[in-house]
Each structure stands twice: as C-alpha cells, then as structure tokens.
C-alpha cells in the first residue's frame, strides 16, 4: 500500500508526466512541466468540471470479471 501511495503521490505523478509525455488521472499532475504537444490537453484537463469514465464492467461483464481476476492475481 505504501508503494502505491508513493507512486501516486503528486510529486511522482508530475515526474511521470514530464518524463513520459502523457497526462495521468492523479489530481495535480497537470500542473507539471508538460511538453508543447500536451499544453492544450493539460489546459482542457484543468478546466474540466466533470469526470468521465468508461463503465466497461457493466457493458461487458465477462471482460470485467477477467480484468478483476487478473488484477487480483497481481
């Protein structure tokens, strides 16, 4: 659990954004130094008032179960 907290900390999330050139869903990660091609996406991310997520587990129950089983096996 502590390792997960470490990996999801705002500092590590910002480091990930900077090094990998992609945004994460961790709050504050869009405040990182982003490459020029991500500036528009980071601005839109910061301005978003809602959160969107896919509910594939409801749409595809068999795939959802396989995903949950795989994650549990980790």
N, C-alpha and C positions, 0 to 999 in steps of 0.2 A: 504494500500500500504506500509506503514511504517513497519507493522508487517512482510509482505512478504520480504521486504529488510533485516530486522533483521534476519529472518530465513535462508535467502540465503547468508548472509554475509560470507566471508571466514572463520572467526573465528567459527561461528556456524556450517558451513559445516565440518570443521575439527573436531569439537566436535562430530558431528553426526557420522563421520567415526570411530572415536575412540570408542564411546560408543556402536554403533550398529554393528560394524564389517562389513561394506559394503561401497563401493565407491559411490560417488554422481557425478552428471554431473556439479557441480559447480567448476569453474576453481580454482585451488589451493588446493582443498580438498584432492588430492592425496599426498600432502606434509605432511599430518597429520601422527601421530604415528599410524601405521596400525598393526593389528595382524599378526603373522607369515604367516598364510594361505592366506593373501591378498598381501603379498610383491610382488609376481610375477605379479599379476594383476595390482597393482599400478605402477610398473615399466613399464609394457606394455602401460598403460594408459598415463603415462608421455611421452613415446616415440612416441605415435601415431601422425601421421602427418595429418590425416583426421578425420572427424566426421561421424559416421554412425547413421542414424535414420530410423525408420520404417515409412512408409507413409500409415498407415492403413486407414486413412480417404479417400485416393484415391482408395485404394483397396476394401474397404468395406464402401461405402458411408452411408448406413443405420446405421451401428455401429458408424461411425464417427459423424453422427447427434445426435445419442443418447448420445454419450460421451460429445459432446459440450453442449447439453441441460442439462445434469447432472451437468457439471461444472458451467454452468450459474446459475443453481438453487442454487449452494452453496453460 
